[in-house]
Amino acid sequence: MKKDLMDILACPVCKGELELRSEKEEGDEVITGSLECAACNESYPIEDSIPNLLPPDLRRELA
């Protein structure tokens, strides 16, 4: 995920601001990490440079 996407991303549940927590980066791209919403306390994983912004209920159904 490119870091400049943070300018346009919002929490899909409450539309709150997301905070990036990076575990592995290459240049300006986040390979693994998470997006955290302080407003509703939800977390969205980033795996293989792809943020999973499905609401938590849908992620559980698809897992």
Protein Blocks (a to p, Z undefined) as FASTA:
>chain_A
ZZklmmmgccfklopacddddfbdghjacfbdcdddfklopacddeehiacfbdfklmmm
mZZ
